[in-house]
């Protein structure tokens, strides 16, 4: 689809919901607490803010405002308001000329805008199976020409993702200079079209797309499980074969339950 000549502002809203799960195995209460502490330090609101700032640059947007919060006992949330155009601000620095306009805001006291990026983290663990599961939800909602799909590879590469669940939806319509409605302003057949081959090759994937509604869904699960990447404060070489196999079975079950959205029989684990 060629570049549209629009009557006015591009009113299409494009929303990417990017959901990842990172699974770990920890046995003792101390190890579980250490894992939660590690996750809270690794993905606190300060680091998440930097990730969202990078996303803002990648998709070609401009930052308006940031709200962030760390939680007790664990977890963090960050919300960024963004705009497609640079925000004009009157310079109040004494060195500026009277009424001089600058394009980079220093502070925004209040505003309304249609675009935002949010992230929320959810660390948790199974009470008696040793399974620790860390979930991250990232939502990128834009209007205008900018597209959140440009950030997919960056998101995949900046989180330890055993499972990735992506939803992308285009809502509303925009009108061209002849008055015709356009319900999509770019070509898309699958979310996977916007993920690099290198990243796709690491995962098995499922696509569910409703083209008539401009709704696209992709699920990805890591192909190879290296046990040492999942053990917290342990080494696979120090475990007996039976124990290694039992842990691998637990990890596989946890990941496949999340991936397929249903519980499996745990009697064997």
WOMO-V691237 format. One record per backbone hydrogen bond with DSSP energy under -1.0 kcal/mol. NH is the residue of the N-H (numbers start at 1). CO is the residue of the C=O. E is the energy in kcal/mol with one decimal. If there is no record, write none. Layout:
nh->NH co->CO e->E
nh->NH co->CO e->E
//
This chain:
nh->7 co->175 e->-2.7
nh->13 co->171 e->-2.2
nh->14 co->142 e->-2.9
nh->15 co->169 e->-2.5
nh->16 co->140 e->-2.9
nh->17 co->167 e->-3.2
nh->18 co->138 e->-3.6
nh->19 co->165 e->-2.5
nh->20 co->136 e->-2.4
nh->21 co->163 e->-2.1
nh->22 co->134 e->-2.8
nh->24 co->132 e->-2.9
nh->25 co->230 e->-3.3
nh->26 co->130 e->-2.8
nh->32 co->28 e->-2.2
nh->33 co->29 e->-2.4
nh->34 co->30 e->-2.4
nh->35 co->31 e->-2.5
nh->36 co->32 e->-2.3
nh->37 co->33 e->-2.3
nh->38 co->34 e->-2.6
nh->39 co->35 e->-2.7
nh->40 co->36 e->-2.5
nh->41 co->37 e->-2.0
nh->42 co->38 e->-2.9
nh->43 co->39 e->-2.8
nh->48 co->44 e->-2.4
nh->49 co->45 e->-2.0
nh->50 co->46 e->-1.5
nh->51 co->47 e->-2.0
nh->52 co->48 e->-2.4
nh->53 co->49 e->-2.2
nh->54 co->50 e->-2.1
nh->55 co->51 e->-2.0
nh->56 co->52 e->-2.2
nh->57 co->53 e->-1.8
nh->58 co->54 e->-2.5
nh->59 co->55 e->-2.4
nh->61 co->56 e->-2.7
nh->62 co->83 e->-3.0
nh->64 co->81 e->-3.3
nh->65 co->81 e->-1.4
nh->67 co->79 e->-2.6
nh->69 co->77 e->-2.8
nh->71 co->75 e->-2.8
nh->77 co->69 e->-2.8
nh->78 co->119 e->-2.2
nh->79 co->67 e->-3.5
nh->80 co->117 e->-3.5
nh->81 co->65 e->-2.3
nh->82 co->115 e->-1.6
nh->83 co->62 e->-2.4
nh->89 co->102 e->-3.1
nh->91 co->100 e->-3.2
nh->96 co->93 e->-2.1
nh->100 co->97 e->-2.2
nh->102 co->89 e->-3.6
nh->116 co->141 e->-2.1
nh->117 co->80 e->-2.7
nh->118 co->139 e->-2.5
nh->119 co->78 e->-2.3
nh->120 co->137 e->-2.1
nh->121 co->76 e->-2.0
nh->122 co->135 e->-2.9
nh->124 co->133 e->-1.5
nh->126 co->131 e->-3.4
nh->132 co->24 e->-3.1
nh->133 co->124 e->-2.4
nh->134 co->22 e->-3.1
nh->135 co->122 e->-1.6
nh->136 co->20 e->-2.1
nh->137 co->120 e->-2.7
nh->138 co->18 e->-3.1
nh->139 co->118 e->-2.3
nh->140 co->16 e->-2.8
nh->141 co->116 e->-3.0
nh->142 co->14 e->-2.8
nh->150 co->147 e->-1.0
nh->151 co->148 e->-1.8
nh->152 co->149 e->-1.5
nh->155 co->151 e->-2.4
nh->156 co->152 e->-2.5
nh->157 co->153 e->-2.2
nh->161 co->159 e->-1.4
nh->162 co->21 e->-2.5
nh->163 co->21 e->-1.7
nh->164 co->220 e->-2.7
nh->165 co->19 e->-3.1
nh->166 co->218 e->-3.1
nh->167 co->17 e->-2.3
nh->168 co->216 e->-2.8
nh->169 co->15 e->-2.1
nh->170 co->214 e->-1.9
nh->171 co->13 e->-3.0
nh->174 co->182 e->-2.4
nh->176 co->180 e->-2.4
nh->177 co->5 e->-1.8
nh->179 co->176 e->-2.1
nh->182 co->174 e->-2.9
nh->193 co->190 e->-1.3
nh->194 co->191 e->-2.1
nh->195 co->192 e->-1.5
nh->200 co->196 e->-2.6
nh->201 co->197 e->-2.6
nh->202 co->199 e->-1.0
nh->203 co->200 e->-1.8
nh->204 co->221 e->-2.8
nh->206 co->219 e->-2.4
nh->208 co->217 e->-2.5
nh->210 co->215 e->-3.0
nh->213 co->210 e->-1.1
nh->214 co->211 e->-1.0
nh->215 co->210 e->-2.0
nh->216 co->168 e->-2.7
nh->218 co->166 e->-2.4
nh->219 co->206 e->-2.6
nh->220 co->164 e->-2.9
nh->221 co->204 e->-2.5
nh->222 co->162 e->-2.6
nh->223 co->202 e->-2.6
nh->229 co->226 e->-2.1
nh->230 co->227 e->-2.1
nh->231 co->227 e->-1.1
nh->232 co->25 e->-2.4
nh->238 co->235 e->-1.3
nh->239 co->236 e->-1.7
nh->244 co->240 e->-2.6
nh->245 co->241 e->-2.6
nh->246 co->242 e->-2.0
nh->247 co->243 e->-2.3
nh->248 co->244 e->-2.6
nh->249 co->245 e->-2.1
nh->250 co->246 e->-1.9
nh->251 co->247 e->-2.7
nh->252 co->248 e->-2.8
nh->253 co->249 e->-2.2
nh->254 co->250 e->-2.5
nh->255 co->251 e->-2.5
nh->256 co->252 e->-2.5
nh->257 co->253 e->-2.4
nh->258 co->254 e->-1.9
nh->259 co->255 e->-2.5
nh->260 co->256 e->-2.5
nh->261 co->257 e->-1.1
nh->262 co->257 e->-1.3
nh->269 co->266 e->-1.5
//
